[in-house]
Amino acid sequence: MPYLGAHMSIAGRVDQAIVRGRSLGCEAVQIFTKQPNRWAAKPLTPEEIAAFGQAWRESGIGPVWAHDAYLINLASPDPGLWEQSVQAFQVELERARALSLPYLVTHAGAHKGAGEEEGLRRIVAALDRVLDRVPEVMVLLETTAGQGDYLCYRFEHLAWVIEHVAHPERLGVCFDTCHVFAAGYELRTPEGYEETFRRLDEVVGLERLRVFHLNDSLKGLGSRVDRHTHIGQGQLGLEPFRRLLNDPRFQEHPMVLETPKGPEMEEDRRNLAVLRGLLGKRI
């Protein structure tokens, strides 16, 4: 079965994400290692790193990984913002490595009017610089909805970046169900689902796919609007999630929620219950 879980808050201290995930019954957890809407962050202390490792070991939770801050734009045409983004991304990788996390997920960037090719070139330049400086952690390019000038909403964008970086072995893919659907890839019908993953395999390779974000979409197919909603309550409905959870190709993959949060993690609890209710259902 896939490892099911959610994105967990690190409020209080980074190890509290593990504590919260354990209380929710998560088998996988995604975290920010710092505030996602700020550039700066206090360095992780040896005590914080040790507490995180101990909490993880004692939790029974399997895969845990990080997502980078939202301010980072590795495709920015503004030299100052690009440089700031590259430096911040390096810090994100260093923090993930300090916590022994295998992956760092990123919304790689928006070209801000410079054009898709130029934006993709800037992403490659940024990754080449940072991956040379920080070993071990794999960067997962997240599929985006293509809202505004955001890149990586087409599988071809992911393939181009992977092909052109100096260290392609350090790159993988994070598949977001809401984003892929909003970008124009059908998931609701058996034929559409199979064609989407056939195309991903053909263009990128399914072996690159490491984690999933499970989110329903408020907006329709090809809307290019990034609006997550609860499982089964959006334009996707339950069928794509049933197929995905029972797809033999993805039975060892971690899959986490990024659906809207509620008090006391009740929304995460309900969404996980919905997903677990789909396990073992024939596809």
Phi, psi and omega in degrees: 000151175295156173277115182259144180190205185206166170282125185247142179289144175258015181308132181101301176189155189300329180291343180292338174298321178291317179301315179294318179298320179296318181293336180272350182082026180289145171257346177213151182218137169249143181223160156270144176268358179204176177299126188285345183252021177229149177284313189276157175205142173292139177301147174291131179275159175304325180293319178295318180296317180295318180295322178297312180299317179295315180299319180295313181299323184274351189278333189079001178285140179275250185293136172226137180210175184245157170242140182281171183290150184288339183287337184293132176223094183287353178257003187300135175279350178279117185302320181293315180291324178297314180297317178297321179294317180297315179296318179294323179294321176299317177299319179300316179295319179296321179292319177298318179296319179300327180269005180063033178274139184280334189228150166233115179275140179221140160277099197301325176156171179238138186279348174053041176092353181282347181102151186296316182298316179295320178298316179296322178297321179292322176299315180298315180299319179296313181296320179300319181291315186285319182294334174291334186265332184236113182277171164080305186291133177272136176269127177255116176284120181275135171297132181250169178281345183081021180293138182063233181255018184292138179265175180070026171270349173249142178300330179296329176296315179300315182297321181296315180297313181299321182292327189261348179286157180287335183235070182298336179292347180265004182244139173222192185230139169251121185261114178258120186296317178298312184297314182299317179295313180296332178284348175118007179263122183287137177231349191281329182259154177304319181292317180295317178301310182295322180293321180298313181284332173296317181293318178299318179295318182293318187274318186247316185106122181296339178295341177281341185282116186249322182219159177239143163257121181260108181217134169281165186243129176290331185254165190276177180303127177075011181291335185056035176242126184267092179223105181281150170214179188291152184301124179084000183248011181236204183288339180282318185074190186276333190303313180299325181288323176298315180295317183294315183295335182251009180286120182303335182289341189237025184285347177251007185271142170282141181223119184239150176281143165230033181284164182304141183272155175226179180295142174056028176061021183295324179294319176298319180299317181291316180296321177295322178296320177298314180297314181295333176290344179268346181294141177080002177276133184298144178249000000 
